[in-house]
Amino acid sequence: MSKGPILVWFRDDLRLSDHPALVAALANDCPVVPVYIFDEDSPHIRKMGGASRWWLHHSLAALDQSLRDKGSALRVFRGAAQTCIAQLVEHYQAQGVTWSRRYGAAGMAIDASIKAWCKDKGIMCESFNGSLLVEPWLVTTQAGQPMKVFTPYWKSARANHNFAQPLPSPQCFPPITLSASPLEISLKELDLLPTKPDWAKGFSDFWHVGEVGAQNRLLDFLSDGLKGYSEDRNRPDRNNVSKLAPYLRFGNISPRQVWHVTINRIEAGECNASERDLTVFQSELGWREFSYHLLFHNPDLAHTNYQSRFDSFPWRQDSTALSAWQNGQTGYPIVDAGMRQLWKTGWMHNRVRMVVASFLIKHLMTDWRDGEKWFWDTLLDADPASNSASWQWVAGSGADAAPYFRIFNPVLQGERFDPQGDYVRHFVPELARLPKDFIHKPWSAPEWMLREAGISLGSNYPAPVIDHKLGRDRALAAFSSINV
Ligand SMILES: Cc1cc2nc3c(=O)[nH]c(=O)nc-3n(C[C@H](O)[C@H](O)[C@H](O)COP(=O)(O)OP(=O)(O)OC[C@H]3O[C@@H](n4cnc5c(N)ncnc54)[C@H](O)[C@@H]3O)c2cc1C
């Protein structure tokens, strides 16, 4: 008797290799139907930002192509996941569904109710870890409680868990003839790409989206980025970070692949990074894990202060300042360079993310949630766990957060981490002719120098939106008002 197919429901795992849910479905020796459901209709689902939608479009196109190369294809749907899955099971007469787990509250609630529905109908339903090195609930304090501090969290994760070896990509898919579901739509119909205006048109110059792009990115990074990572990961003017974040966010590559390929390359002598470079890189992957640990235990991380004493923080409502920040027009070159890098490429260097976030929260005293929302919309790697955890970390309201009195001085940060000003010159071209001694503080340059460099402060480049000392003192006073 022929068995019905198994639906493999792709979500944040848009790849074929190291895909336990796919491997498990294929192990049943029956046809599989790869599906993607674009769900903006289920309760409490957070809509993807514009940049993420762009990445999603290209990831789905790449996944479909990889599937076609192996005799299958991706079937795309739109709607509330629970309704879609029920209809697809019915239409395809499916015997089961598999997927990789997700860890946000809305997603987990939907998945739990689909599992219950499957059980009720006698449909096999299995979920797998496809996105993390270690499941969030497996790392606990000795008393079995969630972890609150990164260092013990990571120490325990490493000591008590083996990060599984990645699984190979399936060679081919069993043949299947299916009548098309009336619900199926084309990728184009999802309408994920911006058109008027096409603000993402430059992104393709920077990114090769999809599984192949992810693997190449990792190998490029291992051949000339990881060596020196431990120090130079702080330098936005250098090329020593992996830029893997959007690939990890959408699962074009898994963290297990990143972890093991890195170790294998070093052991094979194909990457001469130091022990310290490796450890620091691994611990950054650990921060991603820790963020998911926090999200799992604090489902409202994007909206609610982890530390409730921040609920009475006297945030300012200043839409002009927020807009200057968003548009890279604050008058602080390192901040403006970061915000423009984000707009132009969909990504921003980590050091600069910390500086711009600190500037928004502390100098401009704008609620961290406004910054989180802007990043959610504009980052290609906008991640439900890492984005909110990082914003709360900078604000001081998060778990294991930066101390409130750490208020980055944007001039000193620029001088330290972009000493020649190359990063600023690249993204803020109106300052390109300013000598390095003034590139991070154009307002201190003599009038004749500004004239020679073609800069007219307040006209073709803004004067600072706020004086550093004034902003710092105002923030410190506000922090003391909530007794931090
Ligand atoms: C305000 C703010 C918002 C952020 N929002 C996001 C976000 O939405 N998505 C996101 O993936 N990261 C976010 N980060 C963390 C970090 O900035 C990015 O992960 C990193 O810059 C991505 O570049 P990369 O891939 O070259 O990182 P690498 O330095 O090459 O690190 C390798 C991988 O480790 C992970 N990682 C590195 N640093 C962190 C970190 N601090 N927290 C969590 N994971 C980390 C990422 O998956 C990254 O791809 C944010 C940081 C700040 C300060």
The ligand as an SDF file (V2000), in Angstrom:
LIG
                    3D

 53 58  0  0  0  0  0  0  0  0999 V2000
   21.7310   46.9940   19.4650 C   0  0  0  0  0  0  0  0  0  0  0  0
   22.1230   45.6590   18.8760 C   0  0  0  0  0  0  0  0  0  0  0  0
   21.1990   44.9560   18.0950 C   0  0  0  0  0  0  0  0  0  0  0  0
   21.5640   43.6970   17.5660 C   0  0  0  0  0  0  0  0  0  0  0  0
   20.6420   43.0190   16.7950 N   0  0  0  0  0  0  0  0  0  0  0  0
   20.9640   41.7990   16.3060 C   0  0  0  0  0  0  0  0  0  0  0  0
   20.0390   41.0720   15.5020 C   0  0  0  0  0  0  0  0  0  0  0  0
   18.9070   41.4890   15.2580 O   0  0  0  0  0  0  0  0  0  0  0  0
   20.4480   39.8620   14.9910 N   0  0  0  0  0  0  0  0  0  0  0  0
   21.6750   39.3500   15.2600 C   0  0  0  0  0  0  0  0  0  0  0  0
   22.0010   38.2590   14.7700 O   0  0  0  0  0  0  0  0  0  0  0  0
   22.5610   40.0030   16.0370 N   0  0  0  0  0  0  0  0  0  0  0  0
   22.2580   41.2140   16.5580 C   0  0  0  0  0  0  0  0  0  0  0  0
   23.1690   41.8890   17.3240 N   0  0  0  0  0  0  0  0  0  0  0  0
   24.4100   41.2100   17.7280 C   0  0  0  0  0  0  0  0  0  0  0  0
   25.6290   41.4390   16.8110 C   0  0  0  0  0  0  0  0  0  0  0  0
   25.8100   42.8100   16.5960 O   0  0  0  0  0  0  0  0  0  0  0  0
   25.4970   40.7490   15.4590 C   0  0  0  0  0  0  0  0  0  0  0  0
   25.1690   39.3920   15.6360 O   0  0  0  0  0  0  0  0  0  0  0  0
   26.8020   40.8030   14.6680 C   0  0  0  0  0  0  0  0  0  0  0  0
   27.2110   42.1430   14.5050 O   0  0  0  0  0  0  0  0  0  0  0  0
   26.5830   40.1820   13.3160 C   0  0  0  0  0  0  0  0  0  0  0  0
   27.7080   40.3060   12.5200 O   0  0  0  0  0  0  0  0  0  0  0  0
   28.6040   39.0550   12.1800 P   0  0  0  0  0  0  0  0  0  0  0  0
   27.7450   37.9730   11.6470 O   0  0  0  0  0  0  0  0  0  0  0  0
   29.7240   39.5210   11.3330 O   0  0  0  0  0  0  0  0  0  0  0  0
   29.1390   38.6370   13.6140 O   0  0  0  0  0  0  0  0  0  0  0  0
   30.4120   37.7950   14.0620 P   0  0  0  0  0  0  0  0  0  0  0  0
   31.2420   38.6560   14.9280 O   0  0  0  0  0  0  0  0  0  0  0  0
   31.0810   37.1640   12.9050 O   0  0  0  0  0  0  0  0  0  0  0  0
   29.7760   36.6860   15.0120 O   0  0  0  0  0  0  0  0  0  0  0  0
   29.3620   35.3990   14.5400 C   0  0  0  0  0  0  0  0  0  0  0  0
   27.9080   35.1630   14.8780 C   0  0  0  0  0  0  0  0  0  0  0  0
   27.7220   35.1620   16.2840 O   0  0  0  0  0  0  0  0  0  0  0  0
   26.4560   35.7330   16.6050 C   0  0  0  0  0  0  0  0  0  0  0  0
   26.6950   36.9240   17.4280 N   0  0  0  0  0  0  0  0  0  0  0  0
   27.7780   37.7230   17.4320 C   0  0  0  0  0  0  0  0  0  0  0  0
   27.6550   38.6790   18.3690 N   0  0  0  0  0  0  0  0  0  0  0  0
   26.4590   38.4880   18.9550 C   0  0  0  0  0  0  0  0  0  0  0  0
   25.7500   39.1490   20.0060 C   0  0  0  0  0  0  0  0  0  0  0  0
   26.2640   40.1930   20.6660 N   0  0  0  0  0  0  0  0  0  0  0  0
   24.5230   38.6970   20.3460 N   0  0  0  0  0  0  0  0  0  0  0  0
   23.9810   37.6210   19.7180 C   0  0  0  0  0  0  0  0  0  0  0  0
   24.6140   36.9490   18.7280 N   0  0  0  0  0  0  0  0  0  0  0  0
   25.8270   37.3790   18.3560 C   0  0  0  0  0  0  0  0  0  0  0  0
   25.7850   36.1100   15.3060 C   0  0  0  0  0  0  0  0  0  0  0  0
   24.9260   35.0710   14.9180 O   0  0  0  0  0  0  0  0  0  0  0  0
   26.9780   36.2350   14.3650 C   0  0  0  0  0  0  0  0  0  0  0  0
   26.6290   36.0220   13.0110 O   0  0  0  0  0  0  0  0  0  0  0  0
   22.8450   43.1510   17.8390 C   0  0  0  0  0  0  0  0  0  0  0  0
   23.7480   43.8900   18.6240 C   0  0  0  0  0  0  0  0  0  0  0  0
   23.3960   45.1260   19.1250 C   0  0  0  0  0  0  0  0  0  0  0  0
   24.3770   45.8860   19.9660 C   0  0  0  0  0  0  0  0  0  0  0  0
  1  2  1  0
  2  3  1  0
  2 52  2  0
  3  4  2  0
  4  5  1  0
  4 50  1  0
  5  6  2  0
  6  7  1  0
  6 13  1  0
  7  8  2  0
  7  9  1  0
  9 10  1  0
 10 11  2  0
 10 12  1  0
 12 13  2  0
 13 14  1  0
 14 15  1  0
 14 50  1  0
 15 16  1  0
 16 17  1  0
 16 18  1  0
 18 19  1  0
 18 20  1  0
 20 21  1  0
 20 22  1  0
 22 23  1  0
 23 24  1  0
 24 25  2  0
 24 26  1  0
 24 27  1  0
 27 28  1  0
 28 29  2  0
 28 30  1  0
 28 31  1  0
 31 32  1  0
 32 33  1  0
 33 34  1  0
 33 48  1  0
 34 35  1  0
 35 36  1  0
 35 46  1  0
 36 37  1  0
 36 45  1  0
 37 38  2  0
 38 39  1  0
 39 40  1  0
 39 45  2  0
 40 41  1  0
 40 42  2  0
 42 43  1  0
 43 44  2  0
 44 45  1  0
 46 47  1  0
 46 48  1  0
 48 49  1  0
 50 51  2  0
 51 52  1  0
 52 53  1  0
M  END
$$$$
